[in-house]
Amino acid sequence: MHGKKRWLGILFFALVFNMFLAIGPTAEAAAGSFKVCYDVVDTAQITDVKYFIAKYEGKQRLHFEVTIKNVTSEPRRYRLNIFLPEGPAGGGLYPLSKKAIEPGKELKQKYPMYFDTLPTGYTIVVKELPAS
């Protein structure tokens, strides 16, 4: 009888252990794997980044809202690129119109992406456009 109880105990321990393995990493471990990278030209500064799921073209899509500041003494235009580890990318011109961001001013723009879940990280690249 003792042998049967011992095997049941071992079996129970093995099942519980496998359940913990199947659950995956804890929230703290998952949060530690979120990777963020910025590659920003010296004439600009990213002052805020937000991402969220919202409706776009009839479907729930990932949106990025990025605020860029012109830290020079002259008006500037930029190109923003957003890359996700999952593959999708997005971005555009800052500002969208042919006007530039005035010196010391910030501009916030929203970019929808063809992706419907929250990312596991992101890379944001900001390049300066040549003066026209």
C-alpha positions in Angstrom: 0.0 0.0 0.0 2.9 2.4 0.8 4.3 1.8 -2.7 1.0 2.8 -4.3 0.7 6.0 -2.3 4.3 6.9 -3.2 3.6 6.4 -6.9 0.4 8.5 -6.6 2.4 11.2 -4.9 5.1 11.2 -7.6 2.4 11.2 -10.3 0.7 14.2 -8.6 3.9 16.1 -8.3 4.8 15.5 -11.9 1.3 16.7 -13.0 1.6 19.9 -10.9 5.1 20.5 -12.2 4.0 20.1 -15.8 1.1 22.5 -15.2 3.5 25.2 -14.1 5.6 24.6 -17.2 2.6 24.8 -19.5 1.5 28.2 -17.9 4.7 29.8 -19.2 6.6 32.7 -17.9 5.3 34.9 -15.1 4.1 38.4 -15.8 7.3 39.8 -14.4 9.4 37.6 -16.7 7.2 38.5 -19.7 7.5 42.2 -19.0 11.3 41.9 -18.9 11.3 40.5 -22.5 9.6 43.7 -23.9 12.3 45.3 -26.1 12.3 49.0 -27.0 14.8 50.6 -29.3 15.1 54.2 -30.5 17.3 55.5 -33.3 16.7 59.2 -33.4 18.6 61.9 -35.4 20.3 64.6 -33.2 17.9 67.3 -34.4 14.9 65.6 -32.9 13.7 64.1 -29.6 11.0 61.6 -29.0 9.1 63.0 -26.0 6.2 60.5 -25.8 5.1 57.1 -27.2 1.8 55.4 -26.7 0.4 52.3 -28.4 -3.1 50.9 -28.2 -5.8 48.9 -30.0 -8.5 51.0 -31.7 -10.8 50.7 -34.7 -9.3 51.5 -38.1 -10.9 50.6 -41.5 -13.6 48.6 -39.7 -11.2 46.4 -37.7 -9.4 46.6 -34.4 -5.8 47.6 -35.2 -2.7 48.5 -33.3 -2.0 52.3 -33.2 1.1 54.2 -32.2 1.0 57.8 -31.1 4.4 59.4 -31.2 5.4 62.9 -30.2 8.5 64.4 -31.7 10.2 67.6 -30.7 12.4 69.7 -33.0 15.4 70.6 -30.8 17.1 72.9 -33.3 16.8 76.6 -34.0 15.4 76.0 -37.6 12.2 74.4 -38.8 12.6 70.7 -39.6 10.8 67.7 -41.2 11.3 64.1 -40.2 10.5 60.6 -41.4 9.3 58.2 -38.7 9.5 54.4 -39.0 8.0 51.9 -36.5 9.2 48.3 -36.7 7.7 45.4 -34.7 9.5 42.2 -33.8 6.4 40.3 -35.1 7.1 41.7 -38.6 4.8 44.6 -39.4 6.1 48.1 -39.9 4.6 51.5 -40.2 5.3 55.2 -40.1 5.3 58.3 -42.3 6.3 61.9 -42.5 6.5 64.4 -39.6 4.5 66.5 -40.2 2.3 64.9 -42.8 1.9 68.2 -44.7 4.8 70.1 -46.4 5.1 72.4 -43.4 7.9 71.7 -40.9 8.0 71.5 -37.1 9.0 74.9 -35.7 12.1 75.2 -33.5 11.4 74.0 -29.9 7.9 72.8 -30.8 6.4 69.3 -30.5 4.1 67.4 -32.8 2.0 64.4 -32.0 0.8 62.1 -34.7 -1.0 58.8 -34.7 -0.1 55.8 -37.0 -2.4 52.8 -37.4 -0.7 49.5 -38.3 -2.1 46.4 -39.9 -1.6 44.4 -36.7 -4.3 43.4 -34.3 -2.5 42.6 -31.1 -0.2 44.4 -28.7 3.5 44.1 -29.7 6.3 42.4 -27.8 8.4 45.4 -28.3 9.2 48.0 -31.0 11.9 50.0 -32.7 11.3 53.6 -33.7 13.6 55.3 -36.2 13.5 59.1 -36.8 15.5 60.6 -39.7 15.6 64.2 -40.8 14.3 65.0 -44.3 16.5 67.2 -46.5 15.5 70.9 -46.7 13.5 71.7 -49.7 
